[in-house]
């Protein structure tokens, strides 16, 4: 089990002296060291990295046979990630080189030799797994695809199990790489293999497969189906699964619960996942960081913004310590922190921290992903939201125009990418329409703003129903437009009241988003001369502030949770929660208004 010092590397002094001596004369001894044990070879290579010998180390690691040996040293995996990333930052595309070298080995002659095939496919598991852990999903997808095709027609039970494992791993990499059509095909292949095995009375645990299917459906905004897949994953979770698999299942299921607004269940699952990862892998391990990011997602969506920012910062710190450099996992953590910071500081307008992280995310992604990659689109959306708020707070009109036009370009790009990936009828597409509506409002293009907001509302209502949080967010934005800019007060009032009803039902009387609706109504009634109603909402805002302050005072540290039950006990408890129990029965900050701009909630 990893501990708090797993990021440290300090061999005994005499041994370290010998390692250093070899590294000092590396060119002379590099062929001889291949006769040493894997552990010693690893230490020599890590010392070479430590002495900034990245060119020499890259030349060594390009040799698949050499790299396969350092892969076997499992207890120093974090150190391997660090040195591997440094080689990439030195402009050597090592992940692609190793993936290409591996795939070339899978020749018909090799596959016809059972011993060689077994050995090579095992290397495929190891190399693909490492690259996936490191965030190089294009390379890991290539390896897993070739391995799956090499063994998918095998008839033996063990061979079919192996094909099943490759399919599940491939699905994970494709999900992360936003290759959703290919992921759908891989999922169907995995189901087909499962069916074949089960027809031979072979029991297969499909917890991870269901969880990865849940992740695919979640990414496509098919939230009800994702929640259903989550239920099936939880049902098959048990104490015998590998620890990494347990963590992944819990993480993915918690997110499915969040978007269905099943916050109690999501909290139970993700808190356990955080504690489990911390105890099993150590608090500086990437798996712990993974769970923290999903904990932050739960906190942000359940209206605990400040704790969410704190958790995202911890997760980013871990990923930077482990990977550093231009790494995909670091970029994703930067984007998450940027958005949470933007939401937290929306009332204050202090977006420097948020913008720095958004810029860093985009800088990293621009170095490692194609320009049209969907992950880049997500980061551009976050930056656009920040630019818009920065622009409308500018005193200089020319600067404001530049900020808003840059934000418009980013929003339009993100919308186009979402439409290509998901189509028109999708929650992600609707969110982009909503963000464009807010931006057009800031640009005083009110007719365009109304069209965008109504598009967002219509799509969300069709997909999520009339009482979902996403719908409330969009109707609140449209109410703001009608109230502050187009003076359609009667329509604005109806929208505000509907938004308030949804918000209170989902989050309670202390929900932060209520402030924007309350202030909007207070302003609306003042404009139409209804003093009594305006005073009523002034009192309501004061009451809301007391509730909000009381709730904030009760907040505890989000990382206090301790693991106090087994996986099986957790599953039993989760399945008894109302949302899953019913399935079991069916299935065996306010913004200143100094410029008369709208009081509105943060972006979608």
C-alpha positions, 0 to 999 in steps of 0.5 A: 500500500502506498503511503504519503512519501511515495513521491520521494525517491531516496535509495541507501547512500552506498547504493545511490553512490553506485547508481550515480557512478553508472549514470555519470558514465552512462554511455560507457555502461548502457549496454551492460546494465541490461544484465541487471535486475529490473529494479536496479535498471529502473533506479539507474534510469530514474537517476538519469532523469534526475540528472536531466539526461532526458535525451539519453533516457528518451533514446532508451525508453524508445526501445520497447524491450527496455521499457517493458522491463521498467513497466514491471517495477510496479511499486515505483509507477508514480516515478515512472510517470514523472520521468515519462512526462518529462521526456514528452515535454522534451519534444519526444512523442514517446507514447506514440512511438511505443504504441506503434512499436508494439502494434508492429509486433502483432504480426500473423507469424507472432500470433500463430505462436501461442507462447509469443502471443500470450507474452505479447498480449500481456505486454499489451495489458501492461503498456496500454494500462500505463499509457492510459494511467498517464493520459495518453489515450490515443496511444492506449486506444491503438494498443488495445484495439490491436490486441482486441482484434488479435484475440476476439475470435479465440474460442477458449474461455480464458481467451474470451475473458482476455478479449473481454478485458481488452474490450473494457479497457479500450472502452475506457480509453475511447471514452476519455478520448471522446471517441464516442461512436467507436466506444459504442461499437466497443461496448457492443463487442464487449456485450457480445463476448459476455453473452458467449461466455454466459452461454457456456455457464461462465460467470462474468462480473460486469461491474466495470463494463456497466460503469464504463457504459455509464461513462459513455452515456454520461458524456453523451448527456443521456443521463437516464440511461447512464443512471440505469447503467450505474445501477447495474454497475453497483449491483455487481460491485463486490470486495473481490474486484481489483482496487482500481476497478472499485474506485473507477466504478464508484467515481463514475456512478457518483457522477451519474447520481449527481446529474440525476440530482440524487445528491444523497446517494452521490454523496455516499458513493463519492465520499467512500470512493475518496476514502477508499482511494486514499487508504488503498493507494495513498493521498498523493496517488493519481487515483486519489486525485481522480476521486477528488475531482469527482468529489469536486463535481458533486460539491459544485453541483450540490451548491457547495462551491467554496469546498469544491474549489478547495477540493479541485485545488488539492486534486490539481496539486496531486496531478501536477506533482505526479505528472507535471508538464503538458499532461492531459490529466493536469489540463483537465484538473486546471479546467475544473478548477478554473470553472469552479473558481469562476462560479465562486468569484462570480459576484466579486468579479475577481477572475484572475485565478480562474483565467490563469487556470483556463489559460494553462489548460488550453496551453497544455491541450494545444500541445498534446491534442488536435485543434478540433478535439472535444476536450479543447472545446470544453476548456474554450467554453470556460475561458469564454465565460470568464472573458465575458464577465471580464469584458462587461466589467471593463470601463473602457468600451474598446477593451470590452468589445475585444473581450466579448468578441473573443468570447463569441469566437470561443463560444461559437467554436464550442457550439460547432464542436458539440453539434458535430459530436452530439447533434442538435438534441443534446444537453451539451449543445443546449448549454452552448446555446444558453451561453451564447444567449448570455453573451448576446445579451452582454453585446446588446444583441437582444433578439439573438439572445432571446432566440438562443435562450429559447433554443436552450430551454426547448432542448433541455425540456425535451431531454430532461423534463420541465423541472430539471436544474438545467431548465431552471438555469436557462429560464432564469437567464431568459427572465434576466433578458426580459427584465433588464433589457427588453422590459417584458416584465409579465413574462419575466415574472413568470419565468423567475417564479418558475426558476425559484420553484425548481431551485427550492425544490432541488436545493432548498431555501438556501440555494445560492442561485435563488439570489439572482431570481429574488433580486431580479423580481425585486428590480422588476416590481420596482420598475412597474411600481409595485412597491409592496412586492418589491419590499416583500422580495427585499425581505425575502433576500434578507431571509435568504442571506440568513439561511445561506450564512447559517448553512455556510457556518454548518459546513464541515471539511469535505475530506473528513469522511472515513471508510467505515464499511466494506464494499459489500456493506456499501453496496447494500446501503446504496441499494437501499437508498430511495432512487435505487430501491425503486429501481430494484422493485422495477427491475429484477453570489450576486453581481453589481448592477451599476451599469443597469446590466442584469442580475444573473447566475453564472454560465451554463 
